Amino acid sequence: MVLLLKSSRDIKKVKDLLAEKQSKKKFDAKKFCGVLKVNEDALTIQQRLRDEWD
């Protein structure tokens, strides 16, 4: 994001403008917690996937 500032604006107005432009969308990772059920250790899965590159 690019925000052009004129030097005549005071700091409070600039901070207010920046606060308005903040991203409204946020990723909620908690809703995915516990969704994937695996019977294998996560570290073992990760190592197996990394070994596929060799």
Buried (B, 14 or more C-beta within 10 A) or exposed (E): EEEEEEEEEEEEEEEEEEEEEEEEEEEEEEEEEEEEEEEEEEEEEEEEEEEEEE
